[in-house]
Amino acid sequence: MEQPTLSGSYVRLVPLSLDHVPALCEAGLDPEIWRWTPANVDSPAGMRAFVTEALAERDAGRAIPFVQTEAATGRVVGSTRLANIDRRHRRAEIGWTWIGRPWQRTAINTEAKLLLFTHAFDVMGCKRVELKTDALNVQSRRAIARLGAVQEGIFRRHMITDSGRSRDTVYFSVIDEEWPAVRQGLKDRLHDGLRPHQRARSRAG
């Protein structure tokens, strides 16, 4: 499967490899990042397992995994992927996304979503792109809804997390007819003056 690099003004999505594990550990061994995820990545071995699983999905043709890097510096700040790819039915999922806390609530996440949606709809020819999150993660649910995605339902006891908790999962989607409006909304948010680190610095101060 093609492993593209997706480039924007604020973020570059670079094909994931095991060579990225040390940089991902530097950005992502933070318990708060993994609070709502099924996996609990709390060690270099855990991060390596996370990357290894992503690469296995890539090799099986089911995923296109990326590291998220700052466009200006090349620094690794997180990971994301297009996954659960079904070429026959022309659908994929944006997920397995995390960003180090200093880069959260910046233009990086907004632009990364724009790049992923663009690749899914305009390059892969998807009819449907899915997103999902823990039903208890209210912040994530609101963020996905702000993208213009439609909430479709809650899958009860959908996953068992590494902590042993039974997780309910909320599913959202964007379909091809909705994509132009979603694309414009994401572009408008970027043009509204978001800059990497501005919000993070204000929070840290």
N, C-alpha and C positions, 0 to 999 in steps of 0.2 A: 504494500500500500504506500502511496505517495506520502512522504514526510516533509511537508512544506515548512518554511519559516514565514510567520505572519508578522509584518512590521507596521507599526504605527508611530505617531509622534511621541508617545509616552512609554509605550511598552513594545517589546519584541517577544513573540512566542516562538521559542526555539525547540526543535525536536529533543525530547528527553533522552538522556542516556545515563548509565551508571556513573559516568564521570562527574555528573552533577550532584551526586549524593553529598559530598562535603559542604558544598555551597547551600544545598537545600537544608542541611542540618543547621547551618549557621542562621538561616532565616526562619526555620520552622519548628525547632524543638521547643515549643511553647505550649503548655497544656491548654491554654485558652483557645488556641487555633483549632484544636481537635475536640473541643467540648461536645460538638453536635454531630460528629462524624462516626460512622460505624467502627472505623479503625482508630486505635489510640497509638499514635506515632510519638514515642517518648524517648527514643534512643537512636543512635546511628544505625544499629541493626534493624530497628523498626522502619527507619526511612529507607534503608536499602531494600527491605521487603516490599515497601510501598512502591518503589520504583520498579523492582523486578516484576511485580504483578502487572503494572502498567505496560511494561515492555512485552510481557507474555500476551496481553490483550492486543497490543499492536501487531505482534507476529502472527496472531490468529486472524488478523484482518478486522477486528472488532473495535479498535480504538486508534486515535491519533493523539498521543500524549505530548505535552509541552512543558518546558519550564518557562515561567514568566520572568523577563529581565527588564530592568530599566533601560529605556532606549538611550538615554543620555550617558549612562555609565557602564552598561553591560552587567550590572550586578544582578544576581539571581534573587528574586523576591518571593517566589512561590511557584505553584504548579497548577495546571488545569488540563483538561482533555476533552476531545470529542469522543464519545464512547457509545456502546450499544448500537453500533452502526449496522443498519439493515438496508443494504443496497437495493434489494428487491422491492421493498416497500418505501424506500426513499425517506428514511428517518434516521435521526441520530440524537444523542443526548449531550448537552453541555454539563459537565460535572467534575467531581473529584477535585474541586477548586479550593485552593487555600492561598492566602497571601500573608506574609509576615506583618505583624501589627503596625510597624511604622509606616507601611504603605497602604493600609486599609483606609477606606473612605477617601481615596484619591482618584485621579483620572485613570490610573492604571487599570483598575477593575472595570470601569466603564468602557474603556477602549478595548480591553481584552475581550469583553463580551461582543462588542461590535465586530472585531476581527473574526471571532469564532462563528457568530451568526452569518457573517458575510461568506465565509468559506463554506459553511454548511449549505446555505441556500443558493449562492451564486456560482460556486465551483462544483460542489458535490451534487447539486440539483435536488436537495431535500425538499420534501413536501411538508415535513413536520420536524420540529426540534423540541425536545423535551428538557425539562429541568425538574429537579426534585430536592426536597429538604426535609429535615426532621420537623414533625408537626409542632414540637415544642419551641423551635427556633423562630420566634416571632420576627426578629430582625431580618433574618434571611427571607422569610415569606414576604415581608413587605418589600424588600429589595427586588425580589423576582417579579412581584406584581408591578413595581415601578418600571420595569423593563417593557411592560406591555404584554407580558405573558398571561395566559388565562389559566386560572386554577381549575383543575378538572375533578379532583377528588382526593380522598385520603385512603391510603392503603393501610388498614389496621394490622398491627403486629407484623409489619412488613420485613423487619430486620432484627437480628439480635446483635447488639453492639459488643465490642470487646469487653465492656464492663458487665455484660450480662443482661442489660436492660432491653426489653422488647420495645422497639421503636415503631411508631406510626410515621408514615412517610406521605408528604403532600406532593402531588404531581401537578406540574404546570406544563403548558406547551405554547409554542408559537407556530402557526401554520403559514404556508407560503403566501396566502392572500393577506395576512396580517404583517408580513415581513416589511413592506415599504414603510408603514407607519412606525413600526418598532425601530427600523434603521434611522428614520428621521428623528425619533425621540432620543436615541443614543447620541446622534450627532449634535442635537441641540444641547444636550447636557454637557458635552465636551466643549462646545462653543460658548457656554455660559460662564466660562472663566475658571473651570477647575484646572488646577496645576498639581503635579506630584508633590507630596509632602506638605502642602499648605495647611490642610486640615490636620494632618498628623502633628505638625509642629505646634499648632495652636492648642491641640489637646495636651501635648506633652508639656507646654508652657504653663 
